[in-house]
Amino acid sequence: MKSSGKTRVCAIIGDPVEHSLSPVMHNAAFKELKLNMIYVAFTVTRNELKGAISSARILGFQGLNVTMPHKNAVMKYLDETVSTAKSIGAVNTILNNEGRLVGYNTDGIGAMRALKENSISPEGKKLLLLGAGGAGKAIAFQAAQEVEEIVVLNRTSEKAERLAEALGKKFGKKVKGESFSSEILKDEMRDTNILVNATSVGMHPDVNRSLVPRNLLRSDLCVMDIVYSPLKTRLLLDAEAVGAKVVSGLEMLIYQGAVSFEIWTKQPAPIKVMKEAALNKLEEKGVHR
Ligand code: ATR
């Protein structure tokens, strides 16, 4: 699609953004659906955030993705933030709805969709979430609407406790937040159905690290990792080796992007095309499938 006077613009803003996979993923999707839209990346520093949002408004951008370090700070410049994003305390997607900027968080929805698309149903399940950072929080707030029970373990215990308290208040479900220790992990793993690593442990170059010893993994588990470099982390390799079902961080990345795409275009995202574009870009960076 050649750009024209009617081309709609979407962009990612953050610092840094030059390594983002979102431009290739969304541009491939726009092309596939023959939409007259384009996706670009802008480095925006903390001091420039307010100006960047007001520029996006004036220039009539269709949508934005927001990444580090602006996911929280951006909320005060929007006209509205949906309730889950408010609870998470982070916006990663903005829709320009005829001049009104509305903030969403698609990370958690993307993670849950990645599970479901891999035939993993959350209903009635116990989810053990490792990590209570930005990604952990987003997954927890979405998962709490769908699973039976959530346990959050985090190296810094206060963050896990605070998250569990907020989840308990909002959803009235069985939730627990504790510090990460090998004893607690062993104990909680016994009746866990879905295990999600939402920490950065296992990310390149620390590719041999995993928070979960292999002897705690079972064939009836579903294991998802948010890390996508490498595509198969130590945790996922170990889980696969014992016959567990695994979902890679790339799936979560694709589906969070797909949800943003659908918010902006109101059309089903072409998942296969987005995945292929992201995989090709990762390959260029030396992350092999
Ligand atoms: P993100 O937005 O990707 O979640 P983040 O908010 O910095 O990033 O959170 C990173 C998560 O990984 C946190 O849960 C962090 O634990 P702390 O809250 O204790 O910092 C977790 N994490 C990072 N390195 C870790 C390690 N070596 N061991 C255990 N947890 C780790």
Boltz pocket constraint, residues with backbone or C-beta under 6 A from the ligand:
constraints:
  - pocket:
      binder: B
      contacts: [[A, 130], [A, 131], [A, 132], [A, 133], [A, 134], [A, 135], [A, 136], [A, 154], [A, 155], [A, 156], [A, 157], [A, 159], [A, 198], [A, 199], [A, 200], [A, 201]]
      max_distance: 6.0
